Structures are given as C-alpha cells and as structure tokens.
Amino acid sequence: MIKNSPSNGFSWICCCLLFWTVGCVSVERQAEKYQQLQPQRYVIVHPEGREATAEYVDFAQWKSQQGYAVEWVSFDASLPPEQRFRNVSQRLKQLRPAKGESAYLLIAASDEELPMGPWEPAGTDLTIHSDLPLLAGREELGGLLETGDWKPATTYPPTWICGRIPFEDPQVIATTLRSARVFHEKKGPIHALLGSERFAIANDSSMVMAGVRDDLDKLEWNTQLFNEDWPRDKDLEEITMEYVITNKKGANKTISKHLLEWSFIDSWNSQSPDLVYTISHATQVIHKGSDYTGVGDKLFYPFAFMVWNNPKIDTGYEQRSPETPAIFFSTGCKMGKPDNEMLKLMAGKGWAAAMVTGTHNTAPLPLLAAIRAERSAPLYLAGGLSVGKSHYATMNAYLKDSNWDPANWLLYPWAKKAKLQNILGLTIYGDPSISMENRSNAHSTLATRTSGE
C-alpha cells in the first residue's frame, strides 16, 4: 500500500486545478452565445391599472421605439396572493416564446403585490425569495421547491429574461423607469467603481476585485478600486463625520458626530460611474422599524447612505446624488431582500438604474467557480450584453464551472446549498434590457482567459 506523501498531494491538487481550468466556460464564447439572443418581445406584468399611469405609458413607448413588441399582463390585486401568482403563471405559460427564443419580462410589482415566495428548496434548510419558479412555470405559491421548479428558468436559451421593479411608490417607480432610459442612452467612455471589504482573511476579496480592475483596465475602462486590503487605489478608513440636523422651522440646530466612511459614496456621487460593483459582507441597520441592508461597515454602510440622502441633514455636500445612474452589482448577503429600504432609497434618489444582488445569503462555493463568476460578471456587460443577458450568462457559466470545480465534489453538501443560495437568490431589480451599447469602448475585444467551452 502506497501512502500519500506531501508531493503526491500537491500533484493531485495541481491535476485537479488543471482539469478544472480546461473545462471552464470561455468568457468570450459565452458572451457571443448570449449576444445571439435577440428578443423581439417585452412583456410587463403589473397590477390592474398600472399600464395607464404616465410613467409606464412613456416607458412602453420607449420600448416600442427600440423595436420591441410590448405586451401587458395584468392581475387583480384584490385576489388572494396564491391566486394572483397562479393567474400570472398561467398567463406567462400562454405567452411563452417559441422554443429557442427569448423575451424580456418586467415584473412591475412589489413582493406584496406578486409574491416571490418564500420558497424552501428541497434537501436544505433555506428559505429564499425568487422569481425563478414563476419563470419555470410553477403555479403553487410557496412551500417545497424541487429542482424542476426552477432549473428550466436557468437553461439556455432562457425563456424569460426577467427583471423586477419591486416598488409601489409612484415617485420611486417614475425615477426607476426614467433612470433606465438615462443609463441606456448615455454615451462616452465607461467608468467602473469597485470595492470590497475583507470577507474572512486579509486580501481575500481585495485580490478578486483587483483582478476585476485589471480585466476592465485592459478594456480601456476608467476604474477606481476601494479596498480594505492591498491592492487598491484608495483605502477605507472610518472618520468622525460631523453633520448638522435642522428642525422644520430652521430655528434649532443639533450637531451630531458619528464614525462614517464617506469616500466610496462620495466617489459614486461625484463621478457618476456606469458600474458600481462590490464584494463584501452585508450590514443591516434598523431605522424606525424599517430594514436597511448595505455593504460592509466601511464601504457602503447603510446609515452613512441614509444620512447622505437626507435633505434635512447638512453633510457639507451640495450635490446629493450622481448626475447619471449606475448598474449596481453586489454579492452582499440579503441586500436584495424585497423589504430592504436601501433598494428604494437607491432607486428613488437616482443612484441605480438596475440592481443585481441576492435576496438570501450568498456563499463563495464552489470556490474556484465562484471566483470566476465574480471576475467574469462585468465582462459580459463589457461585451455589449444587456443587464439581463449578462446575469443569465453569469449564472449559466457558474453552474457549468461548478461541475469542474473539485470543491463541488469534495464539499458536496455545502457546495449544493451554496449554489442554490446563489442561483435562486440573485435577482435583477430594474429594466433587464438596458445595456452599454452606446458607450465608446463598450465593445472592446474580451480577453479570453480560459480555453474550451
């Protein structure tokens, strides 16, 4: 019997890494595959009456001008949630694109109006909010979720390329729809704002984000990287921020001091980046009974963002929001929960035209596949794909790469749970059809980092 030696173990690991690398999905080929999808239809699901509001009339006209055939699917908001869900699911089945084709789908409804679950994936202790079961044709709301209840929604080509506007406030809705058009029609060079805080050990997230910066620099993007650890362009340091609160009559003033990190928010505000991408743990703040979940304690801290956007508070900054909105992408846990007030604040104040983030915890497993997904996600946008196509391309590549990742089999129970969290939880809030097609360097040639499909 031959005992394993350290050299034998190292050789085994190298062989696994080589085997995984050869089997990885090529970013360039994946982008080209999804670029071939040319949806001709744009379906909007909404509570009865919403199609008559001015903001949706203007939005539908814009989509028609882009060449889409716009279709409305309404539901009666007075019916029980289960019936609303079933009616919409049955209607979407009737409107399914032909085999091999895709259509854009915008769910213009809050979680209360058209529930996103919650779902309980079989074999796990998870409770997740997601639109994928609806896209896959499930009619029963909530309860146990089998693979067949969501897997068809992630296969290529996706039947529905879906986004959701989860707000009921007319002003927030109007700003969100207007932001989609402003972003899509913006021209000029591309600016990306990147940032991370330490995930578990020093340099873990910063090295991933440094790789993202290097990838985008090669495509001639203007990038700025905030990291807690090296490498970075700017570091994150807590500072004592003094701000003034004035009452309604303007007579009394209260000076408050808090440890707040302004630099990342300040850069977003002043530079109006096209892409804001963060990797970090999420941070939750409960304010007046409402949940605000942001990114990290220093990077995109919810209380700092709340203070920045509060017109009653004098922060010393005259401009309170960027000139143009961004695509916001974050792997922070639970930031995409439907009841997260940060989403409403970001959309309503014009910071983000679309947000891609998770309704549940996210987990970096299988590790190599997860890191590749984090590195590759911005490159699909850079390849000219819409937000929706980029999202589905990333999901599909992540699932395929997972099959070649040694951790998928060595840590199977944990990897399976992590994949379900990541795939089911990551959600697009906003118009899924917007892209960077008007940007001057949006179609730079993608660097193929892997071989094979």
C-alpha positions as CSV (number, residue, x, y, z in Angstrom):
1,M,0.0,0.0,0.0
2,I,1.5,3.4,-1.0
3,K,0.9,6.2,1.5
4,N,0.2,9.7,0.2
5,S,3.2,12.0,0.5
6,P,3.0,15.8,0.5
7,S,4.4,15.8,-3.0
8,N,1.7,13.4,-4.1
9,G,-1.0,15.5,-2.5
10,F,0.4,18.7,-4.2
11,S,0.5,16.9,-7.6
12,W,-3.1,15.7,-7.1
13,I,-4.3,19.3,-6.4
14,C,-2.4,20.6,-9.4
15,C,-4.1,18.0,-11.6
16,C,-7.5,18.9,-10.3
17,L,-6.8,22.6,-10.9
18,L,-5.6,21.8,-14.5
19,F,-8.6,19.6,-15.1
20,W,-11.0,22.4,-13.9
21,T,-9.3,25.1,-15.9
22,V,-9.6,23.1,-19.2
23,G,-13.3,22.6,-18.5
24,C,-14.1,26.2,-17.7
25,V,-16.5,28.2,-19.8
26,S,-14.8,30.7,-22.0
27,V,-16.0,34.2,-21.2
28,E,-15.7,35.3,-24.8
29,R,-17.7,32.3,-26.2
30,Q,-20.3,32.7,-23.5
31,A,-20.7,36.4,-24.4
32,E,-21.0,35.6,-28.1
33,K,-23.6,32.9,-27.4
34,Y,-25.9,35.2,-25.4
35,Q,-25.3,38.1,-27.8
36,Q,-27.1,35.9,-30.4
37,L,-30.3,36.2,-28.4
38,Q,-32.3,39.0,-29.9
39,P,-35.6,39.2,-28.0
40,Q,-38.4,40.9,-30.0
41,R,-41.0,41.0,-27.3
42,Y,-41.2,42.9,-24.0
43,V,-43.8,41.6,-21.5
44,I,-44.8,43.7,-18.5
45,V,-46.6,42.1,-15.6
46,H,-48.4,44.5,-13.3
47,P,-51.4,45.1,-11.1
48,E,-54.5,46.2,-13.0
49,G,-54.4,49.9,-13.9
50,R,-50.7,50.4,-13.8
51,E,-50.4,50.4,-17.6
52,A,-52.4,53.6,-17.7
53,T,-50.1,55.6,-15.5
54,A,-47.9,58.2,-17.2
55,E,-44.6,56.7,-16.3
56,Y,-45.5,53.3,-17.7
57,V,-47.0,54.8,-20.8
58,D,-43.8,56.7,-21.5
59,F,-41.7,53.6,-20.8
60,A,-43.8,51.4,-23.1
61,Q,-43.5,53.9,-25.9
62,W,-39.7,54.0,-25.4
63,K,-39.6,50.2,-25.6
64,S,-41.7,50.3,-28.8
65,Q,-39.3,52.8,-30.3
66,Q,-36.5,50.4,-29.6
67,G,-38.3,47.8,-31.7
68,Y,-39.9,45.6,-29.0
69,A,-43.5,44.4,-29.2
70,V,-44.8,45.4,-25.8
71,E,-47.4,43.2,-24.1
72,W,-49.2,43.8,-20.8
73,V,-50.2,41.1,-18.4
74,S,-52.4,42.4,-15.6
75,F,-53.6,40.7,-12.4
76,D,-56.3,41.6,-9.8
77,A,-54.5,42.8,-6.7
78,S,-57.7,42.2,-4.6
79,L,-57.4,38.4,-5.1
80,P,-55.5,36.2,-2.6
81,P,-51.7,36.1,-3.2
82,E,-51.9,32.4,-4.2
83,Q,-54.5,33.2,-6.9
84,R,-52.5,36.2,-8.2
85,F,-49.4,34.0,-8.5
86,R,-51.3,31.2,-10.2
87,N,-53.1,33.5,-12.7
88,V,-49.8,35.2,-13.7
89,S,-48.0,31.9,-14.1
90,Q,-50.8,30.5,-16.3
91,R,-50.8,33.6,-18.4
92,L,-47.0,33.5,-18.9
93,K,-47.3,29.9,-20.0
94,Q,-49.7,31.1,-22.7
95,L,-47.2,33.8,-23.8
96,R,-44.1,31.7,-23.7
97,P,-41.7,32.4,-26.6
98,A,-41.3,29.8,-29.2
99,K,-38.6,27.1,-28.5
100,G,-35.1,28.6,-28.9
101,E,-36.3,32.1,-28.5
102,S,-36.3,34.6,-25.5
103,A,-38.4,37.6,-24.4
104,Y,-37.8,40.3,-21.9
105,L,-40.0,40.2,-18.8
106,L,-40.5,43.1,-16.4
107,I,-42.5,42.3,-13.2
108,A,-43.8,45.7,-12.2
109,A,-45.0,44.7,-8.8
110,S,-43.8,44.6,-5.2
111,D,-43.4,41.4,-3.3
112,E,-46.7,42.1,-1.5
113,E,-48.5,42.5,-4.9
114,L,-46.9,39.5,-6.6
115,P,-45.0,37.3,-4.1
116,M,-41.6,36.0,-4.7
117,G,-42.2,33.0,-2.4
118,P,-40.8,32.3,0.0
119,W,-39.5,29.0,-1.2
120,E,-38.0,26.1,0.6
121,P,-35.5,24.2,-1.7
122,A,-35.8,20.5,-1.1
123,G,-33.0,19.0,0.9
124,T,-31.9,22.3,2.6
125,D,-32.9,24.5,5.5
126,L,-33.1,27.5,3.2
127,T,-36.0,30.0,2.8
128,I,-35.5,32.0,-0.3
129,H,-37.3,34.7,-2.3
130,S,-37.0,34.3,-6.0
131,D,-38.8,34.8,-9.3
132,L,-37.2,31.8,-11.0
133,P,-40.1,29.4,-10.0
134,L,-42.6,31.7,-11.7
135,L,-40.4,31.8,-14.8
136,A,-40.2,28.0,-14.8
137,G,-44.0,27.7,-14.8
138,R,-44.7,26.7,-11.2
139,E,-48.3,27.6,-10.1
140,E,-48.3,26.7,-6.4
141,L,-47.0,29.6,-4.3
142,G,-44.5,28.9,-1.5
143,G,-43.6,25.6,0.1
144,L,-41.1,23.0,-1.0
145,L,-39.1,23.7,-4.2
146,E,-37.8,20.8,-6.3
147,T,-35.1,21.3,-9.0
148,G,-37.7,21.1,-11.7
149,D,-39.4,24.1,-10.2
150,W,-36.5,26.4,-11.0
151,K,-33.9,24.7,-13.3
152,P,-35.8,25.3,-16.6
153,A,-35.6,29.1,-15.9
154,T,-31.8,28.9,-16.0
155,T,-31.2,26.8,-19.1
156,Y,-30.0,28.2,-22.4
157,P,-31.7,30.0,-24.0
158,P,-33.6,31.5,-21.2
159,T,-37.3,31.7,-22.0
160,W,-37.8,34.9,-19.9
161,I,-35.0,37.4,-19.3
162,C,-36.5,38.9,-16.2
163,G,-36.2,42.0,-14.0
164,R,-38.5,43.3,-11.3
165,I,-39.5,46.8,-10.1
166,P,-40.4,46.0,-6.5
167,F,-41.8,49.4,-5.6
168,E,-45.3,50.8,-5.1
169,D,-44.4,54.5,-4.5
170,P,-45.2,56.3,-7.8
171,Q,-42.3,58.7,-7.5
172,V,-39.8,55.9,-6.9
173,I,-41.3,53.9,-9.9
174,A,-41.1,57.0,-12.1
175,T,-37.5,57.6,-11.2
176,T,-36.6,54.0,-11.8
177,L,-38.1,53.9,-15.2
178,R,-36.5,57.3,-16.1
179,S,-33.1,56.1,-14.9
180,A,-33.3,53.0,-17.2
181,R,-33.6,55.3,-20.2
182,V,-30.9,57.7,-19.0
183,F,-28.5,54.9,-18.5
184,H,-29.2,53.1,-21.7
185,E,-28.9,56.3,-23.8
186,K,-25.8,57.6,-22.1
187,K,-22.7,57.9,-24.3
188,G,-19.0,58.2,-23.8
189,P,-16.3,56.2,-22.0
190,I,-17.1,53.8,-19.2
191,H,-16.3,54.3,-15.6
192,A,-16.4,51.5,-13.0
193,L,-16.3,52.0,-9.2
194,L,-15.2,48.8,-7.5
195,G,-14.9,48.0,-3.8
196,S,-14.5,45.3,-1.2
197,E,-14.1,44.6,2.5
198,R,-12.4,41.6,3.9
199,F,-14.5,38.5,3.7
200,A,-12.7,36.1,6.0
201,I,-8.9,36.6,5.8
202,A,-6.7,39.5,4.7
203,N,-6.6,40.1,0.9
204,D,-9.2,37.5,0.0
205,S,-11.8,39.9,-1.6
206,S,-9.3,42.5,-2.5
207,M,-7.4,40.1,-4.8
208,V,-10.6,39.2,-6.6
209,M,-11.5,42.8,-7.1
210,A,-8.0,43.7,-8.2
211,G,-8.4,41.1,-10.9
212,V,-11.7,42.7,-12.0
213,R,-10.0,46.0,-12.2
214,D,-7.2,44.6,-14.3
215,D,-9.7,43.0,-16.6
216,L,-11.6,46.2,-17.1
217,D,-8.4,48.3,-17.5
218,K,-7.5,46.1,-20.4
219,L,-10.8,47.0,-22.0
220,E,-9.9,50.7,-21.5
221,W,-12.5,51.3,-18.8
222,N,-11.8,54.1,-16.3
223,T,-11.7,52.2,-13.0
224,Q,-11.3,53.1,-9.3
225,L,-10.8,50.5,-6.7
226,F,-11.6,50.9,-3.0
227,N,-10.3,48.0,-0.8
228,E,-9.8,47.4,2.9
229,D,-6.6,45.5,2.0
230,W,-4.0,45.8,-0.7
231,P,-4.0,46.1,-3.7
232,R,-6.2,49.2,-4.0
233,D,-6.4,52.7,-5.4
234,K,-8.0,54.0,-2.2
235,D,-8.3,52.6,1.2
236,L,-11.3,52.6,3.5
237,E,-10.9,54.5,6.8
238,E,-13.5,55.4,9.3
239,I,-13.6,59.1,10.2
240,T,-15.6,61.1,12.6
241,M,-18.1,63.0,10.5
242,E,-19.8,66.0,11.9
243,Y,-23.2,66.9,10.5
244,V,-26.0,69.3,11.4
245,I,-29.6,68.5,11.8
246,T,-32.1,71.3,11.5
247,N,-35.7,71.2,12.6
248,K,-38.6,72.1,10.3
249,K,-38.7,75.8,11.3
250,G,-34.9,76.1,11.0
251,A,-34.5,77.6,14.4
252,N,-32.7,74.9,16.3
253,K,-29.6,73.0,15.2
254,T,-28.2,69.8,16.6
255,I,-24.6,68.8,15.9
256,S,-24.1,65.0,15.8
257,K,-20.8,63.1,15.4
258,H,-20.6,59.6,14.0
259,L,-18.0,57.3,12.6
260,L,-18.9,57.3,9.0
261,E,-17.0,56.3,5.8
262,W,-17.8,58.8,3.1
263,S,-15.2,58.1,0.4
264,F,-16.9,55.3,-1.6
265,I,-20.3,57.1,-1.5
266,D,-18.6,60.4,-2.4
267,S,-16.8,58.9,-5.4
268,W,-20.1,57.4,-6.6
269,N,-21.8,60.7,-6.2
270,S,-19.2,62.9,-7.9
271,Q,-18.0,60.6,-10.7
272,S,-21.4,59.1,-11.8
273,P,-19.9,55.7,-12.7
274,D,-21.6,53.3,-15.1
275,L,-20.9,50.2,-13.0
276,V,-20.7,50.0,-9.2
277,Y,-19.5,46.6,-8.1
278,T,-18.9,45.4,-4.5
279,I,-17.9,42.3,-2.8
280,S,-18.3,42.2,1.0
281,H,-20.4,41.0,3.8
282,A,-23.7,42.9,4.1
283,T,-24.6,45.2,7.1
284,Q,-28.0,45.7,8.4
285,V,-29.4,48.8,10.2
286,I,-32.9,49.0,11.6
287,H,-34.2,52.6,11.4
288,K,-37.7,53.5,12.6
289,G,-38.8,49.8,12.3
290,S,-37.5,49.5,8.6
291,D,-34.7,47.3,7.4
292,Y,-31.8,49.0,5.6
293,T,-29.2,46.5,4.4
294,G,-26.0,47.8,2.7
295,V,-22.5,46.6,2.0
296,G,-19.9,46.3,4.8
297,D,-19.2,48.6,7.8
298,K,-17.0,51.0,5.8
299,L,-17.7,50.5,2.1
300,F,-21.4,51.2,1.5
301,Y,-22.7,51.4,5.1
302,P,-26.5,51.9,5.2
303,F,-26.5,54.6,7.9
304,A,-24.0,56.7,6.0
305,F,-26.0,56.4,2.8
306,M,-29.2,57.3,4.7
307,V,-27.5,60.4,6.2
308,W,-26.1,61.4,2.8
309,N,-29.6,61.3,1.1
310,N,-31.4,63.0,3.9
311,P,-32.1,66.6,2.8
312,K,-32.7,67.6,6.5
313,I,-29.1,66.9,7.3
314,D,-26.3,69.2,6.4
315,T,-23.4,66.9,5.3
316,G,-21.4,69.7,3.7
317,Y,-22.0,68.2,0.2
318,E,-24.2,70.3,-2.2
319,Q,-24.7,67.5,-4.7
320,R,-26.6,64.7,-3.1
321,S,-26.9,62.2,-6.0
322,P,-24.9,61.3,-9.2
323,E,-25.7,63.0,-12.4
324,T,-26.5,59.7,-14.1
325,P,-27.5,56.3,-12.5
326,A,-25.3,53.2,-12.5
327,I,-25.7,49.4,-12.7
328,F,-25.2,48.3,-9.1
329,F,-24.0,44.7,-8.6
330,S,-23.2,43.3,-5.1
331,T,-22.7,39.9,-3.7
332,G,-23.5,41.1,-0.2
333,C,-25.9,38.7,1.6
334,K,-29.6,39.6,1.7
335,M,-29.2,43.1,0.2
336,G,-31.8,42.1,-2.4
337,K,-34.5,41.2,0.1
338,P,-37.7,42.7,-1.2
339,D,-38.3,44.6,2.0
340,N,-34.8,46.2,2.0
341,E,-35.4,50.0,2.2
342,M,-31.9,50.6,0.7
343,L,-33.2,49.4,-2.7
344,K,-36.0,52.0,-2.6
345,L,-33.5,54.7,-1.5
346,M,-31.0,53.9,-4.3
347,A,-33.7,53.8,-6.9
348,G,-35.8,56.7,-5.7
349,K,-32.8,59.0,-5.4
350,G,-31.4,58.1,-8.9
351,W,-28.3,56.2,-7.8
352,A,-29.0,53.0,-9.7
353,A,-30.9,52.2,-12.9
354,A,-30.7,48.5,-12.2
355,M,-29.5,46.5,-9.2
356,V,-28.3,42.9,-9.2
357,T,-28.0,41.4,-5.8
358,G,-29.1,38.5,-3.6
359,T,-32.4,38.0,-1.7
360,H,-30.7,35.5,0.5
361,N,-27.2,34.8,1.8
362,T,-24.5,34.3,-0.9
363,A,-21.6,31.9,-0.5
364,P,-18.3,31.5,-2.3
365,L,-18.7,27.8,-3.1
366,P,-17.6,26.0,-5.1
367,L,-14.7,28.4,-4.5
368,L,-13.0,28.5,-7.9
369,A,-16.3,28.6,-9.8
370,A,-17.5,31.4,-7.5
371,I,-14.3,33.5,-8.0
372,R,-14.6,33.0,-11.8
373,A,-18.2,34.2,-11.7
374,E,-17.2,37.3,-9.7
375,R,-14.4,38.0,-12.2
376,S,-16.5,37.4,-15.3
377,A,-19.8,39.1,-14.5
378,P,-18.6,42.7,-15.5
379,L,-17.0,41.3,-18.7
380,Y,-20.4,40.2,-20.1
381,L,-21.6,43.8,-19.7
382,A,-18.4,44.9,-21.4
383,G,-19.2,42.6,-24.3
384,G,-22.3,44.6,-25.1
385,L,-24.8,42.3,-23.4
386,S,-27.8,43.7,-21.6
387,V,-28.1,43.5,-17.9
388,G,-30.4,40.6,-18.2
389,K,-28.3,38.7,-20.7
390,S,-25.2,39.3,-18.6
391,H,-26.9,38.0,-15.5
392,Y,-28.1,34.8,-17.2
393,A,-24.7,34.3,-18.9
394,T,-23.0,34.5,-15.5
395,M,-25.4,32.1,-13.8
396,N,-25.2,29.6,-16.6
397,A,-21.4,29.7,-16.7
398,Y,-21.2,29.4,-12.9
399,L,-23.3,26.3,-12.9
400,K,-21.2,24.7,-15.7
401,D,-17.9,25.7,-14.0
402,S,-19.1,24.2,-10.7
403,N,-19.2,20.8,-12.3
404,W,-15.4,21.0,-12.9
405,D,-14.6,22.5,-9.5
406,P,-13.0,19.9,-7.1
407,A,-14.8,21.6,-4.2
408,N,-18.2,20.8,-5.8
409,W,-17.5,17.1,-5.1
410,L,-15.2,17.3,-2.0
411,L,-17.7,19.6,-0.2
412,Y,-20.8,18.5,-2.0
413,P,-23.5,19.2,0.7
414,W,-22.2,22.7,1.4
415,A,-21.5,23.4,-2.3
416,K,-25.0,22.3,-3.3
417,K,-26.6,24.6,-0.7
418,A,-24.3,27.5,-1.7
419,K,-25.2,27.1,-5.4
420,L,-28.9,27.1,-4.6
421,Q,-28.5,30.3,-2.5
422,N,-26.5,32.0,-5.3
423,I,-28.7,30.9,-8.2
424,L,-32.1,31.3,-6.6
425,G,-31.3,34.4,-4.7
426,L,-29.5,36.7,-7.2
427,T,-32.2,38.9,-8.7
428,I,-32.4,41.9,-11.1
429,Y,-34.3,44.9,-9.9
430,G,-34.9,47.2,-12.8
431,D,-35.2,47.0,-16.6
432,P,-33.3,43.9,-17.7
433,S,-32.9,45.1,-21.3
434,I,-30.7,48.1,-20.7
435,S,-27.0,47.9,-21.8
436,M,-23.9,49.9,-22.5
437,E,-24.3,49.7,-26.3
438,N,-23.8,53.5,-26.7
439,R,-20.6,53.6,-24.8
440,S,-17.4,54.4,-26.8
441,N,-15.5,51.4,-25.6
442,A,-18.3,49.0,-24.7
443,H,-17.4,46.6,-27.5
444,S,-13.7,46.2,-26.8
445,T,-12.5,42.7,-27.5
446,L,-12.8,40.5,-24.5
447,A,-9.7,38.8,-23.3
448,T,-10.2,35.0,-23.4
449,R,-8.9,33.9,-20.0
450,T,-9.7,30.2,-20.5
451,S,-9.7,27.6,-23.2
452,G,-12.5,25.4,-24.2
453,E,-16.3,25.6,-23.7
